[in-house]
Amino acid sequence: MPEITLDDYVLNFNLSKQVGIQGSLLGELEREKRETAEEELEVNNVKIKKYTNEFWTAKQRQSNSLHEISYRACFKPELPRFFIELLTKPGEIVYDPFSGRGTTAIEAALLGRNVIANDVNPLSKIISFPRLFIPDIKDVEGRLNLIKTDYKAKADTDLSMFFDKKTESEIVSLRNYLIKKKKIDEEDKIDQWIRMVATNRLTGHSKGFFSVYTLPPNQATSRESQIKINKKRGQIPEYRDIKKIIIKKTHDLLRNVSGDIKESLKKIGRESKFLIRDSRLTKEIKNNSVSLVVTSPPFLDVVQYSNDNWLRCWFNNLDSEEIGKKISMVKRLEDWNTLMGEVLVELYRILKPEGHVAFEVGEVRNGKIRLDEHIVPLGLRSGFNCEGIIINQQIFTKTANIWGIDNNARGTNTNRIVVFKK
């Protein structure tokens, strides 16, 4: 790949003079006649450039339907796509140490790159790995029809505020089936797909979910809060046919997925690694093997992943409290800096010379703390060069409310990405 600096990519919009630049994105920016705002930040006597523009948005590309799995605090596929196309070639390895719902991994695989994903939360692998091994819908239907429902089955915890009794029996029967298949080591790719879709359909705010109306599917409310929601809305759980919902969601996920894409993903999946590790301790990844890291770590203690995923953990027979202890949700900025510094040391080890890290962070505590400005010195200390900070402006979304942001001026309505190079 030609040696082209980040400045060349993001600042020079004269496409005819560029080599290897993705014309569609820069052409869009040029048509909008929006210039990149450039600032300079001094960190440890090193001058770092900061670029602000609308480098990618949902309207610029139609992301693949395979991404439509909800998870708390995840970035859009356009973000990793921007850096994957910019900084890697097909066949090179793209890695995400905080994989979440697997956005980076799935997008990298769709673009023909090899994949390594890691997350200390085992739910991450449950909802991402199966999307590299896509079964035929007829096989999913056939498998669901073989799973018998015991309509006397009840959950071992009170879920009556979420599910109709009949629906609860169907969920518990499916859960018991999956637990048994995993215990005897007979869970295959079709079972894993069904598990993934069912995990995503447990609760939500439409009839496309197993539950009565509740919070959006990227978070699970407590039993007590759901009782209040039901009372306020005057609602009681209605029957939902979970097998029909799983099939419908499967159709939705695969509406942009051709046979060629399926085969390509399967090939990449066979070579992929999906780890469940502390991101500082990933011995399974070889030294100097990764071309690009695209990731977004936990932002201090803003999101409580274990609380949001308690129901998903129950369905998958996981201990949410135990997982919560492993997830690095620290309250003090000093502790967060220490943790991220250790992560960056590990990323330096596994990254190829000339490889890049795109480290997405945000503003927290009502904009008082800009985490990108804390990440820069940590990366420099780890041995990286800092290529700059890219701030992508985007239209405000409801999701930003979880960060305490209520306007379009600051916060998670902008992606803030620190770009390092080894």
URMODA-V319444 format. One record per residue. N is the residue number from 1. RES is the residue in one small letter. SS is DSSP state (H for helix, E for strand, - for the rest). PHI is phi as a letter, one per 30 degrees, with the letter a starting at -180 (* if undefined). D_LAST is the distance of its C-alpha to the last C-alpha in Angstrom with 1 decimal. Layout:
BEGIN
n=N res=RES ss=SS phi=PHI d_last=D_LAST
n=N res=RES ss=SS phi=PHI d_last=D_LAST
END
This chain:
BEGIN
n=1 res=m ss=- phi=* d_last=15.6
n=2 res=p ss=- phi=e d_last=16.2
n=3 res=e ss=- phi=d d_last=13.6
n=4 res=i ss=- phi=b d_last=14.7
n=5 res=t ss=- phi=d d_last=13.3
n=6 res=l ss=H phi=d d_last=13.7
n=7 res=d ss=H phi=e d_last=16.8
n=8 res=d ss=H phi=e d_last=18.3
n=9 res=y ss=H phi=d d_last=18.2
n=10 res=v ss=H phi=c d_last=19.5
n=11 res=l ss=H phi=c d_last=21.7
n=12 res=n ss=- phi=c d_last=23.4
n=13 res=f ss=- phi=c d_last=26.1
n=14 res=n ss=- phi=d d_last=27.8
n=15 res=l ss=H phi=d d_last=27.1
n=16 res=s ss=H phi=d d_last=29.0
n=17 res=k ss=H phi=c d_last=26.6
n=18 res=q ss=- phi=c d_last=23.4
n=19 res=v ss=- phi=c d_last=21.9
n=20 res=g ss=- phi=i d_last=20.9
n=21 res=i ss=- phi=d d_last=21.2
n=22 res=q ss=- phi=d d_last=22.9
n=23 res=g ss=H phi=d d_last=26.3
n=24 res=s ss=H phi=d d_last=27.9
n=25 res=l ss=H phi=d d_last=25.7
n=26 res=l ss=H phi=d d_last=25.7
n=27 res=g ss=H phi=d d_last=29.3
n=28 res=e ss=H phi=d d_last=30.2
n=29 res=l ss=H phi=d d_last=28.7
n=30 res=e ss=H phi=d d_last=30.6
n=31 res=r ss=H phi=d d_last=33.8
n=32 res=e ss=H phi=d d_last=33.6
n=33 res=k ss=- phi=h d_last=33.2
n=34 res=r ss=- phi=c d_last=30.8
n=35 res=e ss=- phi=d d_last=28.6
n=36 res=t ss=- phi=d d_last=25.3
n=37 res=a ss=E phi=d d_last=25.8
n=38 res=e ss=E phi=c d_last=23.3
n=39 res=e ss=E phi=b d_last=23.1
n=40 res=e ss=E phi=b d_last=21.2
n=41 res=l ss=E phi=b d_last=20.3
n=42 res=e ss=E phi=c d_last=19.9
n=43 res=v ss=E phi=b d_last=18.0
n=44 res=n ss=- phi=h d_last=18.3
n=45 res=n ss=- phi=i d_last=19.4
n=46 res=v ss=E phi=c d_last=16.3
n=47 res=k ss=E phi=d d_last=17.4
n=48 res=i ss=E phi=c d_last=15.8
n=49 res=k ss=E phi=d d_last=17.3
n=50 res=k ss=E phi=b d_last=18.9
n=51 res=y ss=E phi=c d_last=20.3
n=52 res=t ss=E phi=b d_last=23.3
n=53 res=n ss=E phi=a d_last=25.0
n=54 res=e ss=- phi=c d_last=26.2
n=55 res=f ss=- phi=d d_last=23.4
n=56 res=w ss=- phi=a d_last=24.6
n=57 res=t ss=- phi=b d_last=27.8
n=58 res=a ss=- phi=d d_last=29.9
n=59 res=k ss=- phi=d d_last=32.4
n=60 res=q ss=- phi=d d_last=30.0
n=61 res=r ss=- phi=b d_last=29.6
n=62 res=q ss=- phi=c d_last=31.8
n=63 res=s ss=- phi=d d_last=29.6
n=64 res=n ss=- phi=d d_last=30.8
n=65 res=s ss=H phi=d d_last=33.6
n=66 res=l ss=H phi=d d_last=31.9
n=67 res=h ss=H phi=d d_last=29.8
n=68 res=e ss=- phi=d d_last=33.0
n=69 res=i ss=- phi=c d_last=32.7
n=70 res=s ss=- phi=d d_last=33.0
n=71 res=y ss=- phi=a d_last=30.9
n=72 res=r ss=- phi=d d_last=30.5
n=73 res=a ss=- phi=h d_last=27.8
n=74 res=c ss=- phi=c d_last=25.9
n=75 res=f ss=- phi=d d_last=24.2
n=76 res=k ss=- phi=d d_last=25.6
n=77 res=p ss=H phi=e d_last=24.4
n=78 res=e ss=H phi=d d_last=23.8
n=79 res=l ss=H phi=d d_last=20.7
n=80 res=p ss=H phi=d d_last=18.6
n=81 res=r ss=H phi=e d_last=20.4
n=82 res=f ss=H phi=e d_last=19.2
n=83 res=f ss=H phi=d d_last=15.4
n=84 res=i ss=H phi=d d_last=16.2
n=85 res=e ss=H phi=d d_last=18.3
n=86 res=l ss=H phi=d d_last=16.0
n=87 res=l ss=H phi=b d_last=12.8
n=88 res=t ss=- phi=b d_last=14.1
n=89 res=k ss=- phi=c d_last=17.1
n=90 res=p ss=- phi=e d_last=20.0
n=91 res=g ss=- phi=j d_last=19.6
n=92 res=e ss=- phi=d d_last=15.9
n=93 res=i ss=E phi=c d_last=15.1
n=94 res=v ss=E phi=c d_last=14.8
n=95 res=y ss=E phi=b d_last=14.9
n=96 res=d ss=E phi=b d_last=16.5
n=97 res=p ss=- phi=d d_last=17.0
n=98 res=f ss=- phi=b d_last=19.8
n=99 res=s ss=- phi=d d_last=21.5
n=100 res=g ss=- phi=h d_last=24.8
n=101 res=r ss=- phi=d d_last=26.9
n=102 res=g ss=- phi=i d_last=24.3
n=103 res=t ss=H phi=e d_last=23.6
n=104 res=t ss=H phi=d d_last=20.1
n=105 res=a ss=H phi=d d_last=21.3
n=106 res=i ss=H phi=d d_last=24.4
n=107 res=e ss=H phi=d d_last=23.0
n=108 res=a ss=H phi=d d_last=20.4
n=109 res=a ss=H phi=d d_last=23.3
n=110 res=l ss=H phi=d d_last=25.5
n=111 res=l ss=- phi=c d_last=23.1
n=112 res=g ss=- phi=i d_last=23.1
n=113 res=r ss=- phi=c d_last=19.7
n=114 res=n ss=E phi=d d_last=19.7
n=115 res=v ss=E phi=b d_last=19.5
n=116 res=i ss=E phi=b d_last=18.6
n=117 res=a ss=E phi=b d_last=20.0
n=118 res=n ss=E phi=b d_last=20.7
n=119 res=d ss=- phi=a d_last=23.1
n=120 res=v ss=- phi=d d_last=25.3
n=121 res=n ss=- phi=d d_last=28.1
n=122 res=p ss=H phi=d d_last=29.8
n=123 res=l ss=H phi=d d_last=31.1
n=124 res=s ss=H phi=e d_last=27.7
n=125 res=k ss=H phi=d d_last=28.1
n=126 res=i ss=H phi=e d_last=31.8
n=127 res=i ss=H phi=c d_last=31.2
n=128 res=s ss=H phi=c d_last=28.3
n=129 res=f ss=H phi=e d_last=28.6
n=130 res=p ss=H phi=d d_last=32.1
n=131 res=r ss=H phi=d d_last=31.0
n=132 res=l ss=H phi=c d_last=29.5
n=133 res=f ss=- phi=b d_last=32.9
n=134 res=i ss=- phi=d d_last=35.4
n=135 res=p ss=- phi=d d_last=39.0
n=136 res=d ss=- phi=d d_last=42.0
n=137 res=i ss=H phi=d d_last=43.7
n=138 res=k ss=H phi=d d_last=47.0
n=139 res=d ss=H phi=d d_last=45.5
n=140 res=v ss=H phi=d d_last=44.4
n=141 res=e ss=H phi=e d_last=47.9
n=142 res=g ss=H phi=d d_last=49.5
n=143 res=r ss=H phi=d d_last=47.6
n=144 res=l ss=H phi=d d_last=48.4
n=145 res=n ss=H phi=d d_last=52.0
n=146 res=l ss=H phi=d d_last=52.1
n=147 res=i ss=- phi=d d_last=50.9
n=148 res=k ss=- phi=d d_last=54.1
n=149 res=t ss=- phi=c d_last=54.5
n=150 res=d ss=- phi=c d_last=56.6
n=151 res=y ss=- phi=d d_last=58.0
n=152 res=k ss=- phi=c d_last=59.1
n=153 res=a ss=- phi=d d_last=55.5
n=154 res=k ss=- phi=b d_last=54.2
n=155 res=a ss=- phi=d d_last=51.0
n=156 res=d ss=- phi=d d_last=50.8
n=157 res=t ss=- phi=b d_last=50.0
n=158 res=d ss=- phi=d d_last=51.6
n=159 res=l ss=- phi=b d_last=50.1
n=160 res=s ss=- phi=d d_last=53.3
n=161 res=m ss=- phi=d d_last=51.9
n=162 res=f ss=- phi=c d_last=49.3
n=163 res=f ss=- phi=b d_last=51.1
n=164 res=d ss=- phi=d d_last=54.6
n=165 res=k ss=H phi=e d_last=56.2
n=166 res=k ss=H phi=d d_last=56.2
n=167 res=t ss=H phi=d d_last=52.5
n=168 res=e ss=H phi=e d_last=51.7
n=169 res=s ss=H phi=d d_last=53.5
n=170 res=e ss=H phi=d d_last=51.5
n=171 res=i ss=H phi=d d_last=48.1
n=172 res=v ss=H phi=d d_last=49.3
n=173 res=s ss=H phi=d d_last=50.5
n=174 res=l ss=H phi=d d_last=47.2
n=175 res=r ss=H phi=e d_last=45.4
n=176 res=n ss=H phi=d d_last=47.7
n=177 res=y ss=H phi=d d_last=47.3
n=178 res=l ss=H phi=d d_last=43.5
n=179 res=i ss=H phi=d d_last=43.7
n=180 res=k ss=H phi=d d_last=46.1
n=181 res=k ss=H phi=d d_last=44.1
n=182 res=k ss=H phi=d d_last=41.0
n=183 res=k ss=H phi=d d_last=43.1
n=184 res=i ss=- phi=c d_last=44.6
n=185 res=d ss=- phi=h d_last=41.3
n=186 res=e ss=- phi=b d_last=42.7
n=187 res=e ss=- phi=d d_last=40.5
n=188 res=d ss=- phi=c d_last=39.4
n=189 res=k ss=H phi=d d_last=37.3
n=190 res=i ss=H phi=d d_last=40.2
n=191 res=d ss=H phi=e d_last=40.7
n=192 res=q ss=H phi=d d_last=37.0
n=193 res=w ss=H phi=d d_last=37.3
n=194 res=i ss=H phi=d d_last=40.4
n=195 res=r ss=H phi=e d_last=38.9
n=196 res=m ss=H phi=d d_last=35.9
n=197 res=v ss=H phi=d d_last=38.3
n=198 res=a ss=H phi=d d_last=40.8
n=199 res=t ss=H phi=e d_last=38.2
n=200 res=n ss=H phi=d d_last=37.3
n=201 res=r ss=- phi=c d_last=41.0
n=202 res=l ss=- phi=e d_last=42.3
n=203 res=t ss=- phi=b d_last=42.7
n=204 res=g ss=E phi=a d_last=42.5
n=205 res=h ss=- phi=b d_last=44.5
n=206 res=s ss=- phi=a d_last=46.2
n=207 res=k ss=- phi=d d_last=48.4
n=208 res=g ss=- phi=d d_last=45.4
n=209 res=f ss=- phi=c d_last=44.8
n=210 res=f ss=- phi=d d_last=46.8
n=211 res=s ss=- phi=c d_last=47.6
n=212 res=v ss=- phi=d d_last=49.8
n=213 res=y ss=E phi=e d_last=48.1
n=214 res=t ss=- phi=b d_last=45.5
n=215 res=l ss=- phi=d d_last=42.1
n=216 res=p ss=- phi=e d_last=39.4
n=217 res=p ss=- phi=d d_last=38.1
n=218 res=n ss=- phi=d d_last=34.7
n=219 res=q ss=- phi=a d_last=36.6
n=220 res=a ss=- phi=c d_last=39.7
n=221 res=t ss=- phi=d d_last=42.3
n=222 res=s ss=- phi=d d_last=44.3
n=223 res=r ss=H phi=e d_last=47.8
n=224 res=e ss=H phi=d d_last=49.4
n=225 res=s ss=H phi=d d_last=47.6
n=226 res=q ss=H phi=d d_last=48.5
n=227 res=i ss=H phi=d d_last=52.1
n=228 res=k ss=H phi=d d_last=52.0
n=229 res=i ss=H phi=d d_last=50.4
n=230 res=n ss=H phi=d d_last=53.2
n=231 res=k ss=H phi=d d_last=55.9
n=232 res=k ss=H phi=d d_last=54.7
n=233 res=r ss=H phi=c d_last=54.5
n=234 res=g ss=- phi=i d_last=57.6
n=235 res=q ss=- phi=b d_last=55.9
n=236 res=i ss=- phi=b d_last=56.2
n=237 res=p ss=- phi=e d_last=54.0
n=238 res=e ss=- phi=c d_last=55.2
n=239 res=y ss=- phi=d d_last=55.0
n=240 res=r ss=- phi=b d_last=51.9
n=241 res=d ss=- phi=d d_last=51.8
n=242 res=i ss=H phi=d d_last=48.4
n=243 res=k ss=H phi=d d_last=48.6
n=244 res=k ss=H phi=d d_last=49.2
n=245 res=i ss=H phi=d d_last=46.3
n=246 res=i ss=H phi=d d_last=43.9
n=247 res=i ss=H phi=d d_last=45.1
n=248 res=k ss=H phi=d d_last=44.8
n=249 res=k ss=H phi=d d_last=41.3
n=250 res=t ss=H phi=d d_last=40.4
n=251 res=h ss=H phi=e d_last=41.9
n=252 res=d ss=H phi=d d_last=40.0
n=253 res=l ss=H phi=d d_last=36.6
n=254 res=l ss=- phi=c d_last=37.3
n=255 res=r ss=- phi=d d_last=38.9
n=256 res=n ss=- phi=c d_last=35.9
n=257 res=v ss=- phi=c d_last=35.1
n=258 res=s ss=- phi=d d_last=36.6
n=259 res=g ss=H phi=d d_last=37.5
n=260 res=d ss=H phi=d d_last=34.7
n=261 res=i ss=H phi=d d_last=32.1
n=262 res=k ss=H phi=e d_last=33.6
n=263 res=e ss=H phi=d d_last=33.3
n=264 res=s ss=H phi=d d_last=29.7
n=265 res=l ss=H phi=d d_last=28.7
n=266 res=k ss=H phi=d d_last=30.7
n=267 res=k ss=H phi=d d_last=29.0
n=268 res=i ss=H phi=d d_last=25.5
n=269 res=g ss=H phi=e d_last=27.0
n=270 res=r ss=H phi=d d_last=28.1
n=271 res=e ss=H phi=c d_last=24.6
n=272 res=s ss=- phi=d d_last=23.1
n=273 res=k ss=E phi=b d_last=22.5
n=274 res=f ss=E phi=b d_last=23.8
n=275 res=l ss=E phi=c d_last=23.3
n=276 res=i ss=- phi=b d_last=25.3
n=277 res=r ss=- phi=b d_last=23.4
n=278 res=d ss=- phi=d d_last=22.1
n=279 res=s ss=- phi=d d_last=18.5
n=280 res=r ss=- phi=d d_last=17.6
n=281 res=l ss=- phi=b d_last=19.3
n=282 res=t ss=- phi=c d_last=18.4
n=283 res=k ss=- phi=d d_last=19.3
n=284 res=e ss=- phi=d d_last=20.2
n=285 res=i ss=- phi=c d_last=16.7
n=286 res=k ss=- phi=d d_last=15.6
n=287 res=n ss=- phi=e d_last=12.6
n=288 res=n ss=- phi=h d_last=9.9
n=289 res=s ss=- phi=c d_last=12.2
n=290 res=v ss=E phi=c d_last=11.0
n=291 res=s ss=E phi=d d_last=9.9
n=292 res=l ss=E phi=b d_last=10.2
n=293 res=v ss=E phi=c d_last=11.3
n=294 res=v ss=E phi=b d_last=14.2
n=295 res=t ss=E phi=a d_last=16.2
n=296 res=s ss=- phi=b d_last=18.7
n=297 res=p ss=- phi=d d_last=19.7
n=298 res=p ss=- phi=e d_last=23.3
n=299 res=f ss=- phi=c d_last=24.2
n=300 res=l ss=- phi=h d_last=26.0
n=301 res=d ss=- phi=c d_last=29.4
n=302 res=v ss=- phi=d d_last=30.2
n=303 res=v ss=- phi=c d_last=30.7
n=304 res=q ss=- phi=c d_last=32.5
n=305 res=y ss=H phi=d d_last=31.4
n=306 res=s ss=H phi=d d_last=33.9
n=307 res=n ss=H phi=d d_last=36.8
n=308 res=d ss=H phi=d d_last=35.9
n=309 res=n ss=- phi=c d_last=35.7
n=310 res=w ss=H phi=d d_last=38.7
n=311 res=l ss=H phi=d d_last=40.8
n=312 res=r ss=H phi=d d_last=38.1
n=313 res=c ss=H phi=d d_last=37.7
n=314 res=w ss=H phi=e d_last=41.5
n=315 res=f ss=H phi=e d_last=41.7
n=316 res=n ss=- phi=c d_last=39.1
n=317 res=n ss=- phi=h d_last=40.7
n=318 res=l ss=- phi=c d_last=37.8
n=319 res=d ss=- phi=c d_last=38.2
n=320 res=s ss=H phi=d d_last=36.8
n=321 res=e ss=H phi=d d_last=37.3
n=322 res=e ss=H phi=d d_last=35.5
n=323 res=i ss=H phi=d d_last=32.5
n=324 res=g ss=H phi=e d_last=32.6
n=325 res=k ss=H phi=d d_last=32.3
n=326 res=k ss=H phi=d d_last=29.0
n=327 res=i ss=- phi=d d_last=27.4
n=328 res=s ss=- phi=d d_last=25.5
n=329 res=m ss=- phi=c d_last=27.7
n=330 res=v ss=- phi=c d_last=27.7
n=331 res=k ss=- phi=c d_last=29.9
n=332 res=r ss=- phi=d d_last=28.6
n=333 res=l ss=H phi=e d_last=25.6
n=334 res=e ss=H phi=d d_last=24.9
n=335 res=d ss=H phi=d d_last=24.8
n=336 res=w ss=H phi=d d_last=22.5
n=337 res=n ss=H phi=d d_last=20.0
n=338 res=t ss=H phi=d d_last=20.3
n=339 res=l ss=H phi=d d_last=19.9
n=340 res=m ss=H phi=d d_last=16.8
n=341 res=g ss=H phi=d d_last=15.2
n=342 res=e ss=H phi=d d_last=15.9
n=343 res=v ss=H phi=d d_last=14.6
n=344 res=l ss=H phi=d d_last=11.1
n=345 res=v ss=H phi=d d_last=11.3
n=346 res=e ss=H phi=d d_last=12.3
n=347 res=l ss=H phi=d d_last=9.7
n=348 res=y ss=H phi=d d_last=7.0
n=349 res=r ss=H phi=d d_last=9.6
n=350 res=i ss=H phi=d d_last=10.3
n=351 res=l ss=E phi=d d_last=7.2
n=352 res=k ss=E phi=d d_last=7.2
n=353 res=p ss=E phi=e d_last=5.3
n=354 res=e ss=E phi=i d_last=5.1
n=355 res=g ss=E phi=d d_last=5.5
n=356 res=h ss=E phi=b d_last=6.4
n=357 res=v ss=E phi=b d_last=8.4
n=358 res=a ss=E phi=c d_last=11.8
n=359 res=f ss=E phi=c d_last=13.6
n=360 res=e ss=E phi=d d_last=17.2
n=361 res=v ss=E phi=b d_last=19.6
n=362 res=g ss=- phi=b d_last=22.9
n=363 res=e ss=E phi=c d_last=25.7
n=364 res=v ss=E phi=b d_last=28.0
n=365 res=r ss=- phi=h d_last=31.2
n=366 res=n ss=- phi=h d_last=32.7
n=367 res=g ss=- phi=i d_last=29.9
n=368 res=k ss=- phi=d d_last=30.0
n=369 res=i ss=E phi=c d_last=26.6
n=370 res=r ss=E phi=c d_last=23.5
n=371 res=l ss=H phi=d d_last=20.9
n=372 res=d ss=H phi=d d_last=18.1
n=373 res=e ss=H phi=d d_last=18.9
n=374 res=h ss=H phi=d d_last=18.6
n=375 res=i ss=H phi=d d_last=15.2
n=376 res=v ss=H phi=e d_last=13.6
n=377 res=p ss=H phi=d d_last=14.5
n=378 res=l ss=H phi=d d_last=13.6
n=379 res=g ss=H phi=d d_last=9.9
n=380 res=l ss=H phi=d d_last=10.1
n=381 res=r ss=H phi=d d_last=12.1
n=382 res=s ss=H phi=d d_last=9.8
n=383 res=g ss=- phi=j d_last=7.3
n=384 res=f ss=- phi=d d_last=5.1
n=385 res=n ss=E phi=c d_last=6.3
n=386 res=c ss=E phi=c d_last=8.9
n=387 res=e ss=E phi=d d_last=10.0
n=388 res=g ss=E phi=k d_last=13.3
n=389 res=i ss=E phi=c d_last=15.7
n=390 res=i ss=E phi=c d_last=17.6
n=391 res=i ss=E phi=c d_last=21.1
n=392 res=n ss=E phi=c d_last=23.0
n=393 res=q ss=E phi=d d_last=26.8
n=394 res=q ss=- phi=b d_last=28.9
n=395 res=i ss=- phi=d d_last=32.5
n=396 res=f ss=- phi=e d_last=33.6
n=397 res=t ss=- phi=b d_last=34.3
n=398 res=k ss=H phi=e d_last=36.3
n=399 res=t ss=H phi=e d_last=33.4
n=400 res=a ss=H phi=d d_last=32.4
n=401 res=n ss=H phi=e d_last=35.5
n=402 res=i ss=H phi=d d_last=33.9
n=403 res=w ss=H phi=c d_last=31.7
n=404 res=g ss=- phi=i d_last=34.8
n=405 res=i ss=- phi=c d_last=34.2
n=406 res=d ss=- phi=b d_last=37.3
n=407 res=n ss=- phi=b d_last=36.6
n=408 res=n ss=- phi=c d_last=34.3
n=409 res=a ss=- phi=c d_last=33.0
n=410 res=r ss=- phi=a d_last=30.3
n=411 res=g ss=- phi=j d_last=28.6
n=412 res=t ss=- phi=d d_last=27.5
n=413 res=n ss=- phi=d d_last=29.0
n=414 res=t ss=E phi=b d_last=25.8
n=415 res=n ss=E phi=d d_last=22.4
n=416 res=r ss=E phi=c d_last=19.8
n=417 res=i ss=E phi=c d_last=16.2
n=418 res=v ss=E phi=c d_last=13.3
n=419 res=v ss=E phi=c d_last=10.4
n=420 res=f ss=E phi=c d_last=6.8
n=421 res=k ss=E phi=b d_last=3.8
n=422 res=k ss=- phi=d d_last=0.0
END
